[in-house]
């Protein structure tokens, strides 16, 4: 499935003046890649495991009692029981996961395999798919981004964005390019997390806002990073966890002009391999045009001399009938059944008569 922007050029908008178009840049080929949500989901699942912290229960938990089984013959289960007497605890089951105060089943260990490896080429293809999805307005809106006021998607801003070093100037830029609506949406979505996570230093959750991608950090990272929902990333170190949070395609990306023009050299084009990523070529779609019905009904295909004309009508599929219930089907399988049903067959009656005669003679 190939879903991406079809425009050959993208407008570059001013970082200081509202609705002012400065120039145009050509669309990088990486934004025309096939969108493989299955690869993105698989790679995101593996990458998201690599920042987990090990956890485990105490190795001695539930096992610090003196307990032994009473054995058989006492009409009780053979679970180990607390030794001694003089207290309610004596004789109570211990150690087992079904017992009060016992250990859990299969206690967790810190040496569990916490991380997961992913093929380098697979990670690169996933990033290409996420970038291509960021150029499709429908996918951005389906993900929940508020982009109704934007001039264009993808949104490319002049290189002055990389020199902004104050948060108030960053907010003014977001307002001038009509991206402030998505920022406010992310800011207003902050709420207390459900469940026990609120006790474990992750008390709040909120939606994701725009991702600002730059080429050179001249203050852009420090100015944008404190705005709720807004994240920053270098075009040389694009991360799938930021391009497709939660494994969902369609992140709203704000590009600097230098970063946008650098995509062809980083990921390569359809005619040239990447200058940075060794042995990597952009993934291509199996079909240039995925609209199969349009291809079949096109004049070029329909006017081909060797094309077989369409058949008139269609053969009605035969229905399987039960011969025990349908006489016509049974006659095809066993024509003799007609004589039996008319009473002309002597096999059945003779057999019964023979049995009766034999009984009488005995």
C-alpha positions in Angstrom: 0.0 0.0 0.0 1.5 3.3 -1.0 0.0 6.4 0.6 2.1 9.5 0.5 2.2 13.1 -0.8 2.1 13.4 -4.5 3.3 17.0 -4.8 6.8 17.4 -6.5 7.7 20.5 -4.5 7.0 21.6 -0.9 6.7 25.2 0.2 9.1 26.8 2.7 7.4 29.1 5.2 8.9 32.0 7.1 9.8 31.5 10.8 8.9 35.1 11.7 6.1 36.3 9.4 2.7 34.7 9.2 1.5 33.1 5.9 4.7 34.2 4.1 6.1 31.7 1.6 9.8 32.1 1.0 10.7 29.4 -1.5 10.1 25.8 -2.5 12.1 22.6 -2.1 11.7 19.2 -3.9 10.0 16.4 -2.1 12.5 13.8 -0.8 12.0 10.3 -2.1 11.9 8.9 1.4 8.5 10.5 1.8 7.2 8.4 -1.1 8.2 5.0 0.4 5.6 2.3 0.9 3.9 2.6 4.3 4.5 -0.8 6.1 2.6 -0.5 9.4 3.4 -4.2 10.2 7.1 -3.5 10.1 6.7 -0.3 12.1 4.7 -2.1 14.8 7.2 -5.0 15.1 10.2 -2.8 15.2 8.6 -0.4 17.7 7.7 -3.3 20.0 11.3 -4.5 20.0 12.8 -1.1 20.5 10.5 -0.1 23.3 11.8 -3.1 25.3 15.3 -1.7 25.4 14.8 0.9 28.0 13.1 -1.3 30.6 14.6 -1.5 34.1 15.0 -5.0 35.6 12.6 -5.9 38.5 12.2 -8.9 40.7 10.8 -10.0 44.0 13.1 -10.7 46.9 14.7 -14.1 46.4 13.8 -15.1 50.1 10.3 -13.8 50.0 7.8 -16.3 51.3 10.5 -18.9 52.1 11.7 -17.6 55.5 9.7 -20.0 57.7 10.4 -23.3 59.3 7.8 -25.6 57.7 7.6 -29.3 56.7 4.9 -31.4 55.3 2.9 -33.7 57.7 2.9 -36.4 55.0 0.0 -38.7 54.3 -2.5 -40.3 56.6 -3.7 -37.3 58.4 -6.5 -36.3 56.0 -4.9 -33.0 55.1 -3.0 -31.9 52.0 0.8 -32.5 51.8 1.7 -28.8 51.6 4.5 -27.8 54.0 3.1 -26.6 57.3 4.5 -24.2 60.0 6.2 -26.2 62.8 5.7 -25.7 66.5 2.6 -24.9 68.6 1.1 -22.4 70.9 0.1 -20.0 68.1 -2.5 -19.8 65.3 0.4 -19.8 62.8 1.3 -23.4 63.7 0.0 -25.9 61.2 -0.8 -23.3 58.6 0.4 -24.0 55.0 3.6 -22.3 53.9 5.9 -21.8 50.9 3.4 -22.6 48.2 1.9 -19.9 45.9 -1.6 -20.9 47.1 -0.7 -20.3 50.7 -1.1 -17.1 52.7 2.4 -15.6 53.2 3.9 -18.0 50.6 6.1 -17.1 47.7 4.7 -16.4 44.2 4.8 -19.0 41.5 8.0 -18.8 39.5 9.5 -15.8 41.3 10.7 -13.1 38.9 14.5 -12.8 38.5 16.6 -9.8 37.4 18.4 -11.9 34.8 15.4 -12.1 32.6 16.0 -11.2 28.9 14.8 -7.6 29.0 16.0 -6.3 25.6 15.3 -7.4 22.0 17.5 -7.1 18.9 16.2 -5.9 15.6 17.8 -6.1 12.2 19.5 -2.8 11.1 17.8 -2.8 7.7 14.4 -3.5 9.3 14.8 -0.5 11.6 15.7 1.7 8.7 12.7 0.5 6.7 10.5 1.3 9.7 11.9 4.8 9.9 11.3 5.3 6.2 7.7 4.2 6.6 7.1 6.5 9.5 8.5 9.4 7.6 6.3 8.6 4.6 3.3 8.5 6.9 4.1 11.9 8.3 3.5 13.4 4.8 -0.1 12.1 4.6 -2.6 14.5 6.2 -5.3 11.8 6.6 -3.0 9.7 8.8 -2.0 12.7 10.9 -5.6 13.5 11.5 -6.4 9.9 12.2 -3.7 9.9 14.9 -5.4 12.8 16.5 -3.2 15.8 15.5 -5.0 19.1 15.0 -3.7 20.3 11.6 -6.9 21.9 10.2 -5.3 25.4 10.1 -2.0 24.3 8.5 -1.0 25.7 5.1 0.7 22.4 4.0 1.8 19.0 5.1 4.7 18.3 5.4 5.4 21.6 7.1 8.8 23.1 6.3 10.0 26.2 8.0 13.0 28.4 7.1 16.3 27.8 8.8 15.8 30.6 11.3 13.9 28.1 13.4 17.3 26.5 14.3 18.5 29.7 15.9 15.6 30.3 18.2 16.8 30.2 21.8 13.9 31.5 23.8 10.7 29.5 24.5 8.5 32.6 24.0 10.0 32.9 20.5 9.3 29.2 19.9 5.7 29.7 20.9 5.4 32.7 18.5 6.7 30.5 15.7 4.2 27.7 16.4 1.5 30.3 16.3 2.7 31.9 13.0 2.8 28.5 11.2 -0.7 27.6 12.6 0.7 24.7 14.7 -0.3 26.1 18.1 -3.7 24.3 17.9 -2.0 20.9 18.2 0.2 22.2 21.0 -2.8 23.4 23.0 -4.5 20.1 22.3 -1.6 18.2 23.8 -1.3 20.6 26.8 -5.0 20.3 27.6 -4.9 16.5 27.6 -2.7 16.2 30.7 -4.4 14.0 33.3 -3.6 11.6 36.1 -2.7 8.1 35.0 -5.1 5.3 35.8 -3.8 2.4 37.8 -0.8 2.0 40.1 1.6 3.8 37.7 0.6 7.0 39.4 2.4 5.8 42.5 5.5 4.8 40.5 6.9 8.2 39.3 4.7 8.3 36.2 1.7 10.1 37.6 0.6 12.0 34.5 -0.1 11.2 30.9 -0.7 13.5 28.0 -1.0 13.4 24.2 1.9 13.9 21.8 2.3 17.2 20.0 4.5 18.2 17.0 8.0 16.8 16.5 10.5 19.5 15.5 13.3 18.1 13.3 16.4 20.2 12.9 19.8 19.9 11.2 22.0 22.1 13.5 21.2 22.8 17.1 21.8 26.6 17.5 19.3 26.8 20.4 16.3 25.1 18.9 16.5 22.1 21.2 16.6 24.3 24.4 13.8 26.5 23.2 11.3 23.9 22.2 11.9 21.1 24.7 9.9 22.8 27.6 6.7 23.2 25.6 4.2 20.5 26.6 3.8 17.7 24.0 6.5 19.1 21.7 9.6 17.0 21.1 12.8 17.7 19.2 15.1 15.4 17.1 18.1 15.7 14.9 17.6 14.7 11.3 20.8 12.6 11.6 19.4 10.6 14.6 15.8 10.1 13.7 14.2 7.7 16.2 11.2 5.5 15.5 9.9 5.9 19.0 9.4 9.6 18.3 8.3 9.3 14.7 5.6 6.7 15.5 4.8 6.9 19.3 3.0 3.8 20.5 3.7 2.1 17.1 1.0 4.4 15.5 1.9 6.1 12.2 1.2 9.7 11.4 3.3 12.0 13.7 3.0 15.7 13.0 6.6 16.8 12.0 7.8 20.4 11.6 11.0 20.4 9.5 13.7 23.0 9.2 14.6 23.6 5.6 18.2 22.3 6.1 16.9 19.1 7.7 14.3 18.6 5.0 16.9 19.0 2.2 19.3 16.6 4.0 16.8 13.6 3.8 18.0 12.6 0.3 21.6 12.3 1.4 20.8 10.4 4.5 18.2 7.9 3.1 19.1 8.1 -0.6 16.8 8.4 -3.5 15.2 6.0 -5.9 18.2 6.3 -8.2 21.0 6.8 -5.7 21.9 4.9 -2.5 22.4 6.6 0.8 25.6 8.5 1.5 25.5 7.7 5.2 23.8 4.3 5.7 25.9 1.6 4.2 24.3 -0.9 1.8 20.9 0.7 2.3 18.5 1.5 -0.6 15.1 2.9 -0.2 12.2 0.4 -0.2 10.1 0.4 -3.3 6.4 -0.5 -3.7 5.6 -3.7 -5.6 3.2 -1.6 -7.8 3.8 1.9 -9.0 0.0 2.4 -9.1 -1.9 0.3 -6.6 -5.3 1.1 -8.1 -5.8 -2.3 -9.8 -9.3 -1.6 -11.2 -8.1 1.6 -12.8 -5.3 -0.4 -14.5 -7.6 -3.1 -15.8 -10.1 -0.6 -17.1 -7.6 1.7 -18.7 -7.6 2.2 -22.5 -4.1 0.7 -22.8 -5.1 -2.6 -21.3 -8.6 -2.8 -22.8 -7.3 -2.1 -26.3 -4.7 -4.8 -26.3 -5.2 -7.2 -29.2 -4.6 -10.4 -27.2 -7.1 -9.5 -24.5 -9.8 -12.1 -24.1 -13.3 -10.5 -24.2 -15.4 -10.7 -21.0 -17.6 -13.8 -20.8 -21.4 -13.2 -20.9 -23.2 -14.4 -17.8 -21.7 -16.9 -15.4 -22.0 -20.5 -14.4 -24.3 -21.0 -11.5 -22.5 -23.0 -8.8 -24.0 -26.4 -8.1 -25.4 -27.0 -4.7 -24.6 -30.2 -2.9 -27.7 -32.1 -2.0 -28.2 -34.9 0.6 -29.1 -38.1 -1.3 -30.9 -39.4 1.8 -33.4 -36.5 1.6 -33.3 -35.8 -2.2 -34.7 -38.6 -4.4 -33.2 -37.2 -7.6 -29.7 -37.2 -6.2 -30.2 -40.7 -4.8 -31.4 -42.0 -8.2 -28.1 -40.7 -9.7 -26.1 -42.7 -7.2 -28.4 -45.8 -7.0 -31.0 -46.2 -9.7 -32.3 -49.4 -8.1 -33.7 -47.4 -5.2 -36.8 -46.5 -7.4 -37.7 -50.2 -7.6 -37.2 -50.6 -3.8 -39.5 -47.7 -3.0 -42.2 -49.0 -5.3 -42.2 -52.3 -3.5 -40.9 -54.3 -6.4 -37.6 -55.3 -4.8 -37.8 -58.6 -3.1 -34.6 -58.4 -1.2 -35.9 -56.6 1.9 -39.2 -58.5 2.1 -37.7 -61.9 1.5 -35.2 -61.4 4.2 -37.8 -60.6 6.7 -39.9 -63.5 5.6 -37.0 -65.8 5.8 -36.3 -64.8 9.3 -39.9 -65.3 10.3 -40.1 -68.7 8.6 -36.9 -69.8 10.3 -38.3 -68.7 13.7 -41.5 -70.6 13.2 -39.8 -73.8 12.0 -37.6 -73.7 15.1 
